[in-house]
């Protein structure tokens, strides 16, 4: 019996994680291979040193191939550069045959895609936010309905063509084809959100090393996305400057002693560190460390609040925020986020995994596992073991409607 093997490559600022997996039952993934490698040559999700980034990607893919015993031919790849932007667009078409079919939906989406995009930008996602048939809105799946005029409202996500091509080059150097790029918060949302949260209204906030990635879900659809060029590495940098430490030592201290806190004066303990120019270790109060961390954490969530208000959906999020990404491991960050945003906050991480799940039991791998979930929804298996994305509306091609009818209302690649 043929099995669908899926691959995701999460290229972040601090780590590159390649996963190989397959679905063993609805909603459950078995991890077959893991390749985790420290990132090199990447800053805020953008390649700044092509050779260093390429070698890190190759090593990550090689580890995943060796642990899974499989050769990787293609993969979904994450994207979260600070140059990502989005715009809303509408597409309207007349219905051919008076009964709406997938071709009509495809033409409506194509019409929405015909928005003016600068020549140096590439469309990554076209996400529909609902259909309107002959003036009746709020329609989620119009296929089979009678109508004369079909309208779709979409959320279009674009990225710098240069940044996208540089990442594609890094992956191609390992003889792996990029099936599709997936925006980080969309991949994370696929793995950390439940259906109730998506319909009630929730924001996914994935705080990585270099960027903070956001996606707002309302009524089951993605209504807004954003990438902020600020992340956990800035917290580490603040500690390094404040305590006069090397970055590596500052990162260790952040992990071992760091905490975000909404109150002052509750942490009288101290620890020893050896600063630049000091012959002996000096004693640092933990409260001073927390003060440094709090300043940056407050700034991150203040910027998140500004972005949510800018979107205009700040009053439509009763489910609050699901916080994920490596920085969400910082103790106390959930309470600070809830205090600043004034909404309920929970930490989300990958669940329902089998196989090598112990290595992925952290919010830091939400995007990595989310890519596999996306691949299961969007890829079709071939006997040669190559994962090819379903192109719903490729000119001259066939539409594999049966496999994507439950997915099409959320996203058009």
C-alpha positions in Angstrom: 0.0 0.0 0.0 1.4 3.4 -1.1 2.0 5.9 1.7 2.1 9.6 1.4 5.5 10.8 2.6 5.7 14.5 3.3 8.7 16.8 3.9 8.9 20.3 5.5 12.0 22.5 5.8 11.7 25.3 8.4 14.3 27.9 7.6 14.5 30.2 10.6 16.9 32.8 12.0 18.3 30.5 14.7 17.7 27.0 13.4 16.9 25.0 10.3 14.7 22.0 10.9 13.9 19.4 8.2 11.2 16.9 9.0 10.1 13.8 7.1 6.7 12.3 8.1 3.6 10.5 7.2 0.0 10.5 8.4 -0.9 7.2 10.2 -4.5 8.2 11.1 -6.6 11.4 10.7 -4.9 14.1 12.7 -1.9 12.0 13.7 1.6 12.3 12.2 4.5 9.8 12.5 7.8 11.6 12.3 10.2 9.5 10.3 13.2 11.8 10.1 14.5 14.9 11.8 17.4 17.2 10.8 18.0 20.1 13.1 20.9 22.4 12.3 21.9 25.9 13.7 21.1 28.5 11.2 24.0 30.4 9.5 23.8 33.3 7.1 20.2 34.2 7.9 19.0 37.4 9.6 15.4 38.2 10.4 14.3 35.4 8.0 16.3 36.8 5.1 19.5 35.2 3.6 22.5 37.5 4.2 25.2 35.0 3.5 24.2 32.6 0.7 27.1 30.2 1.1 26.7 29.8 4.9 22.9 29.5 4.6 23.3 26.9 1.8 25.6 24.7 3.8 23.4 24.8 6.9 20.3 23.8 4.8 22.3 21.0 3.2 23.4 19.7 6.6 19.8 19.8 7.9 18.5 17.9 4.9 21.3 15.4 5.1 20.5 14.6 8.7 16.8 14.1 7.9 17.6 11.8 5.1 19.9 9.7 7.2 17.5 9.4 10.1 14.6 8.6 7.8 16.5 6.4 5.4 14.8 8.2 2.5 16.0 10.5 -0.2 14.2 13.9 -0.2 13.1 15.0 -3.6 10.8 18.0 -2.8 9.5 19.8 0.3 7.4 22.6 1.6 9.6 25.5 2.9 8.7 28.1 5.5 8.9 31.8 4.8 9.0 34.6 7.4 11.2 37.5 6.1 10.6 41.0 7.4 9.9 42.0 3.8 6.6 40.0 3.7 3.5 42.1 3.2 -0.2 41.5 2.4 -3.1 43.2 0.7 -6.8 42.5 0.5 -8.5 42.1 -2.9 -11.8 41.2 -4.5 -12.5 39.1 -7.6 -15.9 39.1 -9.5 -16.9 36.8 -12.4 -20.1 35.8 -14.1 -21.2 32.2 -13.5 -21.1 29.9 -16.6 -24.0 27.5 -16.7 -25.8 29.2 -13.8 -24.5 26.5 -11.4 -21.2 27.3 -9.7 -18.4 24.8 -10.2 -14.7 24.7 -9.4 -13.8 26.5 -12.6 -16.0 29.5 -11.6 -14.3 29.6 -8.2 -10.9 29.4 -9.9 -11.7 32.3 -12.3 -12.9 34.4 -9.4 -9.7 33.8 -7.5 -7.7 34.6 -10.6 -9.6 37.9 -10.9 -8.7 38.7 -7.3 -5.1 37.9 -8.0 -5.0 40.6 -10.8 -4.1 43.2 -8.2 -1.2 45.5 -8.9 1.9 43.9 -7.5 5.3 45.5 -7.8 7.6 43.7 -10.3 10.1 42.7 -7.6 7.5 40.9 -5.5 6.2 37.3 -5.6 2.7 36.1 -4.6 3.1 33.4 -1.9 -0.6 32.8 -0.9 -4.0 33.8 -2.1 -6.3 33.2 0.9 -10.1 33.6 0.4 -12.1 35.1 3.2 -15.6 34.2 2.0 -17.8 34.2 -1.1 -20.7 36.3 -2.3 -23.3 34.9 -4.6 -25.7 37.4 -6.2 -25.4 39.7 -3.3 -25.6 37.1 -0.6 -22.5 37.1 1.5 -21.1 34.8 4.2 -20.9 31.8 1.9 -18.1 29.5 2.7 -18.4 26.9 -0.1 -20.3 28.0 -3.2 -19.7 24.9 -5.3 -23.0 23.5 -6.6 -25.0 26.6 -5.7 -27.2 28.4 -8.3 -26.1 31.9 -9.2 -25.3 34.5 -11.8 -22.5 36.5 -10.1 -19.8 35.1 -7.9 -17.5 37.3 -5.8 -14.6 36.3 -3.6 -12.7 38.4 -1.1 -9.1 37.4 -0.7 -6.1 38.1 1.4 -2.9 38.1 -0.8 0.5 37.6 0.8 3.6 38.7 -1.1 7.3 38.6 -0.5 10.4 40.0 -2.1 11.3 38.0 -5.1 15.0 38.3 -4.3 14.5 36.9 -0.8 12.4 34.0 -2.1 14.9 33.1 -4.8 17.8 33.1 -2.4 16.0 30.6 -0.2 15.1 28.6 -3.2 18.7 28.5 -4.2 19.8 27.3 -0.8 17.3 24.4 -1.0 18.1 23.6 -4.6 21.8 23.2 -3.7 20.8 20.0 -1.8 19.0 18.8 -5.0 15.6 19.4 -3.4 12.8 21.1 -5.2 10.6 23.7 -3.3 7.0 22.5 -3.8 5.6 25.6 -2.2 6.5 28.3 0.3 4.3 28.6 3.4 4.2 31.7 5.6 5.3 30.8 9.2 2.2 31.8 11.2 0.0 29.9 8.7 2.0 26.7 9.2 2.1 27.2 13.0 -1.7 27.9 13.0 -2.4 24.7 11.3 -0.8 22.8 14.2 -1.6 24.9 17.3 -5.1 26.1 16.7 -8.3 24.3 17.2 -11.5 24.7 15.1 -13.3 26.6 17.8 -10.6 29.2 18.2 -10.4 29.8 14.4 -14.1 30.4 14.2 -14.4 32.6 17.3 -11.5 34.8 16.4 -7.9 34.4 17.5 -4.4 35.6 16.7 -1.4 33.3 16.3 1.8 34.9 17.4 5.0 32.9 16.5 7.9 34.6 18.2 11.2 33.2 16.8 14.7 34.4 17.0 14.6 37.1 14.4 10.9 37.8 13.7 7.5 37.8 15.3 5.0 36.3 12.9 1.2 37.0 13.2 -1.9 35.6 11.6 -5.5 36.6 12.6 -8.2 34.0 12.1 -11.9 34.9 12.2 -14.8 32.7 11.2 -12.4 30.0 10.2 -10.5 32.1 7.7 -7.2 34.1 7.7 -8.1 37.8 7.8 -4.7 39.4 8.4 -1.0 38.4 8.4 2.1 40.3 9.4 5.8 39.8 10.0 7.5 42.0 12.6 11.3 42.3 12.4 11.8 41.7 16.1 12.3 38.5 18.1 14.0 36.6 20.9 17.5 37.4 19.6 17.0 41.0 20.6 16.3 39.8 24.2 19.6 37.9 24.1 21.4 41.0 22.7 20.0 43.2 25.5 21.3 40.8 28.1 24.7 40.7 26.4 24.9 44.5 26.4 23.4 45.0 29.8 25.6 42.4 31.5 28.7 42.8 29.2 28.6 39.2 28.1 29.3 37.3 24.8 26.1 36.5 22.9 26.5 32.7 23.5 26.8 33.2 27.2 23.9 35.7 27.3 21.7 33.1 25.5 22.6 30.4 28.1 21.8 32.8 30.9 18.5 33.7 29.3 17.6 30.0 29.1 18.8 29.1 32.6 17.8 32.2 34.7 15.6 34.3 32.4 12.0 35.1 33.1 9.4 37.7 32.0 7.4 39.1 34.9 4.5 41.5 35.4 5.7 42.4 38.9 8.8 43.8 40.5 10.8 42.7 43.5 9.7 39.1 43.7 13.1 37.5 42.7 15.8 38.1 45.3 18.1 35.2 44.2 21.3 35.9 42.3 23.8 34.0 40.0 27.4 34.3 39.0 28.8 35.3 35.6 32.1 36.3 34.2 31.8 39.6 32.2 34.2 41.0 29.7 37.3 42.3 31.4 36.6 40.6 34.7 39.1 38.1 36.1 36.6 36.6 38.5 32.9 35.9 38.3 30.6 38.6 39.5 27.3 38.2 41.2 24.2 39.3 39.2 20.8 39.8 40.8 18.1 37.9 39.0 15.8 40.8 39.4 18.2 42.9 37.2 18.1 40.2 34.5 14.3 40.2 34.6 14.3 44.0 34.3 16.3 43.8 31.1 14.1 41.0 29.7 10.9 42.8 30.6 11.8 45.9 28.7 12.2 44.0 25.4 9.2 41.7 26.0 6.9 44.6 26.6 8.2 46.2 23.4 7.4 43.1 21.4 3.9 42.8 22.6 3.3 46.6 22.3 4.2 46.2 18.6 1.9 43.2 18.4 -0.9 45.3 19.9 -0.2 48.1 17.4 -0.4 45.7 14.5 -3.6 44.1 15.7 -5.2 47.6 16.0 -3.9 48.6 12.6 -5.6 45.5 11.1 -8.9 46.8 12.5 -9.8 43.4 14.0 -8.8 44.1 17.6 -12.4 43.8 18.8 -13.0 40.5 17.0 -10.7 38.2 19.0 -12.6 36.6 21.9 -10.4 33.5 21.8 -7.4 35.8 22.4 -3.9 34.8 21.4 -2.1 31.5 20.9 1.6 32.1 21.5 4.2 29.8 20.0 7.7 29.8 18.6 11.0 29.3 20.5 10.7 32.5 22.5 7.4 31.4 24.0 9.4 29.0 26.1 10.5 32.0 28.2 8.9 31.5 31.7 6.3 34.1 32.5 5.9 35.4 28.9 2.3 34.2 28.7 1.3 36.3 31.7 3.1 39.4 30.3 1.4 38.9 26.9 -2.0 38.6 28.5 -1.4 41.8 30.6 -0.3 43.9 27.7 -2.9 42.7 25.2 -5.8 42.3 27.7 -6.9 39.0 26.2 -6.6 35.4 27.2 -3.3 33.8 26.1 -2.1 30.2 25.9 1.1 28.5 24.7 0.7 26.2 21.7 3.0 23.4 20.6 2.9 20.3 18.3 0.7 17.5 19.6 -0.6 14.1 18.4 2.8 13.1 17.1 4.2 9.6 16.9 7.8 8.4 16.2 10.5 10.9 17.0 8.2 13.2 18.9 10.4 13.8 22.0 12.8 16.0 19.9 9.8 18.2 18.7 8.0 18.6 22.0 8.4 22.4 22.1 6.7 25.5 20.7 9.9 26.1 18.7 8.9 23.4 16.3 5.3 24.4 15.6 6.1 25.8 12.2 8.2 22.7 11.3 5.4 20.3 12.2 2.8 22.6 10.7 4.6 22.3 7.3 4.0 18.6 7.4 0.3 19.1 8.1 0.1 21.5 5.1 1.9 19.0 2.9 -0.6 16.3 3.8 -3.4 18.6 2.7 -1.8 19.9 -0.5 0.5 17.2 -1.9 -0.4 14.1 -3.9 1.7 10.9 -3.8 3.4 9.5 -6.8 4.9 6.0 -7.1 8.3 7.6 -7.6 8.1 9.1 -4.1 8.1 12.7 -5.3 5.8 15.1 -3.5 4.1 17.4 -6.0 1.7 20.2 -4.9 -1.8 20.1 -6.2 -2.1 23.0 -8.6 -5.8 23.7 -8.4 -6.1 26.0 -11.4 -3.1 25.4 -13.5 -3.8 26.3 -17.1 -4.2 23.2 -19.2 -4.1 20.9 -16.2 -6.6 18.7 -14.4 -8.2 19.7 -11.1 -7.9 17.1 -8.3 -11.1 18.4 -6.6 -11.9 15.4 -4.4 -8.6 15.8 -2.4 -8.9 19.5 -1.8 -12.6 20.2 -1.5 -12.3 20.4 2.3 -9.3 22.7 2.0 -10.1 25.0 -0.8 -12.3 27.4 1.2 -9.2 28.3 3.3 -6.4 28.7 0.8 -5.5 28.8 -2.8 -1.8 28.2 -3.4 
